[in-house]
Amino acid sequence: MTNTDILSKIQLQLDAKKPFVVYCKPESDTITALFQKESKQYYLENFLDKGFVFAPFTGTKKAFIPAKASAIVTTKITKDVVQKDESYTEPSINQQAKHNFEQLVAQSIAVIKTGKFNKLVTSRTEHIAVDTNVAETYQRLLHAYPNAFRYCFYTPDTGLWMGATPEQLLKVKDDILQTVALAGTQLYKEGEKAVWESKEQEEQQIVTNYIVSSLKQYSNTINVTKPHTFRAGNIIHIKTDIKAKLEEATLLENIINKLHPTPAVCGLPKETAMQFLLDNEMYNREYYSGYLGEINHDFTLDAQNKTNLFVNLRCMKLTSSGVQLYIGCGITKDSDPEKEFFETVNKSITMRKVL
Ligand SMILES: C=C(O[C@H]1C=CC=C(C(=O)O)[C@@H]1O)C(=O)O
């Protein structure tokens, strides 16, 4: 199949309400696709099957496209059909949405100051009434964010999602696990060296500490790099790479449940932070800040026993009335509500640019 064939097949699958996923891994120029042959909705029952999982932020029903029920194809990205993002304009600010989000952030800062939480990741959603051509939008996404995991996922139950996420949840090959701690955000400025304030460094360190302490249960050998600046489109983050050698009996399911949702998308302590968000965000995150990716097989290389999961950030849901964007930011005791709102605006540009 060529690049164009895969993109046309997306429309055929959508018309027939058959699940599919099309994705491209960071720094790769190979598009991989799983096109399910029937319209049946599958859910991941155990972590032993091979396929592509799409898990929500909360809840146990994880949408799944099993390898055995799908046609699997790969192709190289071609450059000829790309369109420029000339239509992009700075987003206008909805004052009510700004007020509501700043209230939520102020409330979060107040509870953090009581000592109940170290960190909370608050989020919001934004609707854009726009007509989208799915294949063209995905094509632009592929070219705009080469170091992100760029996907387009559909099942009848989840609806149609697209995203370009910079955050790996985990990657496992045999007994080696790799993950990252990602947090802290500022706008990317060409030619300027990033300077990180202590607030952002601390926010990112909280994520690293949590991941490392969670992994200690499964590994005696954990390597952690120094924090470094990582570019994700128009913004930059602080990132630490973490690698662990797993003990023999480690179950994939346990380790995924331990790491998800990371303090980069939820908060600490994890369970109470999640409850706080469910009670106070006033909207349903659905699959935003859930995770997605290959389970037990690398379909790009056709290689066994590899799992490669990403956190569903910088994403959108495409509906008949337009596009729903999802954006969030990490809050600590030193956060400023208005700055945090504008951070979500900056993050929303990742998806706006390809619309
Ligand atoms: C929650 C999001 O980003 C997370 C990942 C990197 C940096 C973040 C931050 O600086 O707040 C967030 O923790 C999002 O993009 O919606």
The ligand as an ORCA input file, in Angstrom:
! r2SCAN-3c Opt
* xyz 0 1
  C      -1.116     17.685     30.553
  C      -0.425     18.065     29.477
  O       0.947     18.123     29.445
  C       1.738     17.487     30.447
  C       2.991     17.046     29.819
  C       4.088     17.868     29.749
  C       4.122     19.069     30.458
  C       3.105     19.400     31.304
  C       3.138     20.673     32.065
  O       4.134     21.428     31.965
  O       2.177     21.005     32.755
  C       1.974     18.469     31.586
  O       2.292     17.778     32.752
  C      -1.104     18.437     28.229
  O      -0.429     18.706     27.235
  O      -2.359     18.437     28.179
*
